[in-house]
Amino acid sequence: MPLTFAKTGEENYIKKILGKDDTKRFLESLGFVVGGSVTVVSELGGNMILSVKNSRVALDKSMASRIVI
């Protein structure tokens, strides 16, 4: 299921990253790698605040929907 459906505060593991190679490389550079854990901290407007590798990252929902958990 896409990351956009994850509940706030629940730890999930990344199974797959969808999109073109540039998109995959961009998300990997932010710490979103297959097998890694990701937690939704909060949702504000059309953005999601995510905790990944002991840091917080903000993504819009269209980018977050490319991350499959």
C-alpha positions in Angstrom: 0.0 0.0 0.0 1.3 3.6 -0.6 2.8 5.5 2.2 0.0 8.0 2.1 -2.3 5.4 3.7 0.0 4.9 6.7 -1.3 5.9 10.2 0.5 8.6 12.1 3.0 7.3 14.6 3.1 3.7 13.2 6.4 2.4 12.0 6.4 0.8 8.5 9.0 -0.8 6.3 9.6 0.2 2.7 8.9 -2.6 0.2 9.3 -0.8 -3.1 9.8 2.6 -4.6 7.9 3.5 -7.8 8.8 6.0 -10.5 11.5 6.9 -12.9 15.2 6.4 -12.1 15.6 10.1 -11.2 12.8 9.9 -8.7 14.1 6.7 -7.1 17.6 8.2 -6.8 16.2 11.4 -5.2 14.2 9.4 -2.6 17.2 7.2 -1.9 19.3 10.3 -1.3 16.8 11.3 1.4 17.1 7.9 3.1 14.1 6.1 1.6 15.6 2.7 0.7 13.9 -0.7 0.3 13.9 -2.5 3.7 14.3 0.8 5.7 11.8 2.0 8.3 9.7 5.1 7.9 7.2 6.7 10.3 4.6 9.3 9.6 5.1 12.1 12.1 2.3 14.4 10.9 0.3 15.5 7.9 -0.1 19.2 7.2 -2.2 20.3 4.2 -0.9 18.3 1.2 2.4 17.4 2.8 3.6 14.6 5.1 6.3 14.9 7.7 8.2 11.6 7.8 10.8 10.2 10.1 13.5 8.2 8.3 17.0 7.3 9.5 16.8 9.4 12.6 15.8 12.6 10.6 12.6 14.3 9.5 11.7 14.8 5.9 8.8 16.6 4.4 7.3 15.2 1.2 4.2 16.1 -0.8 1.6 13.4 -1.1 2.2 12.8 -4.8 5.9 11.9 -4.0 4.9 9.9 -0.9 2.5 7.8 -2.9 5.5 6.5 -4.9 6.8 4.8 -1.7 5.1 1.4 -1.1 5.1 0.0 2.4 
